[in-house]
Amino acid sequence: MTIKEFSLIIMAIFYIIAGLNHFKNAEFYLRIIPPYLPFHKWLNWISGVAEIILGIMLFFPTVRSLAAWGIIALLIAVFPANIYHFTTKGKTIPELKAPVWALALRLAFQFVFVYWAWIYT
């Protein structure tokens, strides 16, 4: 197995688990959705389902590129939530006690995740 194949498996599992987490820990995601966006529960549900479906699609070579582009689009779509979480200095989830530098690092990692998905387009 090559590093690229192993990386693909890790990425697919990561998105499937992340998608499932939208349902298991919905309150976390609901609290970081910016207030100017409507239908928080639906946005959380849609993004969770999308992560699960896109993660599964990564396992199939015929739709892998489409899944990777879908992940890139999803990462761009959820970026406002990460910005909101950062700009509120984590006050949306005070019990998390995330330092500002960790929230900034999370923002930076979005670009890493976009690149990781781009490899499979």
C-alpha positions in Angstrom: 0.0 0.0 0.0 1.4 3.4 -0.9 1.3 6.5 1.3 -1.2 8.1 -1.0 -3.6 5.0 -0.7 -3.1 5.0 3.1 -3.8 8.7 3.2 -7.0 8.3 1.2 -8.3 5.6 3.6 -7.5 7.9 6.6 -9.2 10.8 4.9 -12.3 8.8 4.1 -12.6 7.4 7.6 -12.0 10.9 9.0 -14.9 12.4 7.1 -17.2 9.5 7.9 -16.5 9.8 11.6 -16.7 13.7 11.4 -20.1 13.4 9.7 -21.4 11.0 12.4 -20.1 13.4 15.0 -22.5 16.0 13.7 -25.3 13.9 15.0 -23.6 12.5 18.2 -22.4 16.0 19.3 -24.8 18.2 17.4 -24.8 20.9 20.1 -21.1 21.6 19.5 -21.7 22.3 15.8 -25.0 24.2 16.3 -23.2 26.6 18.7 -20.4 27.5 16.2 -22.8 28.2 13.3 -22.8 32.0 12.9 -26.1 33.6 14.0 -26.6 35.3 10.6 -27.1 31.9 8.9 -30.6 30.5 9.1 -31.8 26.9 9.8 -28.9 25.8 12.1 -30.2 22.3 12.6 -30.7 21.8 8.9 -27.2 23.1 8.2 -25.7 20.8 10.7 -27.7 17.9 9.4 -26.8 18.6 5.8 -23.1 19.0 6.5 -23.0 15.8 8.6 -24.7 13.8 5.9 -22.5 15.3 3.2 -19.4 14.4 5.1 -20.6 10.8 5.5 -21.5 10.4 1.9 -18.4 12.1 0.6 -16.2 10.0 2.9 -17.8 6.8 1.6 -17.5 8.0 -2.0 -13.7 8.3 -1.6 -13.5 4.5 -1.4 -14.8 4.2 -5.0 -12.4 5.2 -7.8 -15.2 6.1 -10.2 -16.5 8.9 -8.0 -13.3 9.7 -6.0 -12.6 12.9 -7.8 -16.1 14.1 -7.4 -16.0 13.3 -3.7 -12.7 15.2 -3.3 -14.2 18.2 -5.1 -17.3 17.9 -2.9 -15.1 17.9 0.2 -13.3 21.0 -1.0 -16.7 22.7 -1.5 -17.9 21.6 1.9 -14.7 22.9 3.6 -15.3 26.2 2.0 -18.9 26.2 3.0 -18.2 25.5 6.7 -15.3 28.0 6.9 -17.6 30.8 8.2 -18.4 28.6 11.2 -14.7 28.2 11.9 -14.1 32.0 11.5 -17.1 32.7 13.8 -15.7 30.3 16.4 -12.3 32.0 16.2 -13.6 35.6 16.2 -15.7 34.9 19.3 -12.6 33.5 20.9 -14.4 30.3 21.6 -17.0 31.9 23.7 -19.7 30.0 21.8 -18.4 26.9 23.7 -16.8 28.2 26.9 -16.6 24.7 28.4 -14.2 23.7 25.6 -11.7 26.2 27.0 -9.9 26.3 23.7 -7.1 28.9 23.6 -7.2 31.4 20.8 -4.0 30.0 19.2 -5.8 26.6 18.9 -8.7 28.2 17.2 -6.3 29.9 14.8 -4.6 26.7 14.1 -7.9 25.1 13.3 -8.5 27.8 10.7 -5.1 27.1 9.2 -5.8 23.4 9.1 -8.8 24.1 6.8 -6.3 24.9 4.1 -4.4 21.7 4.8 -7.6 19.7 4.5 -8.4 21.4 1.2 -5.0 20.5 -0.1 -5.4 16.9 1.2 -8.7 16.6 -0.7 -7.2 18.3 -3.8 -4.6 15.5 -4.1 -7.5 13.2 -5.0 -9.2 15.4 -7.6 
